[in-house]
Amino acid sequence: DPQGKQLSTFPLKYARTRVTAEIKETYLKYYRELSPYWRVRWERLKDWFRFPDYLPIVQYFVVADQKIYILTYKGENEKFQFLGLDINGKHLKTVFLSLNKEKDDVFGFTPFCIKNGTLYQFIETDEEEWELHATAIQ
């Protein structure tokens, strides 16, 4: 609520994504080669990496229009899974939506939000301009 009180508790009983060798290599490559910040620290940090057996269910979430939209780590055909729940955690729908990733960043998506059943995204072009994309959440 506006004062920070807990509104509800609910279980998220969804299948989680197993951490595969391919997923591990994607993250390690990011730190080892792609991130300017981490690349120069790689030799000191490389032995610190430990991976869980499964990724968390929730990668990111948005609360809008009395609904909770949970971005999971699951994807298919370059689309990402969103779980739609009501504000009390009751599952309403599962959808797969195109979501633009930041170039060479395993963690970041280009800026996005959800409002009135629509996913809005800012996508930077090669000309360093920004496009606003809108996708209805069916």
Secondary structure, DSSP 8 states (H G I E B T S, - for coil): -TT--------------B--HHHHHHHHHIIIII-HHHHTTHHHHGGG----SB--S-SEEEEETTEEEEEEEEEETTEEEEEEEETTS-EEEEEEE---B-TT-SS-B-SEEEETTEEEEEEE-TTS-EEEEEEE--
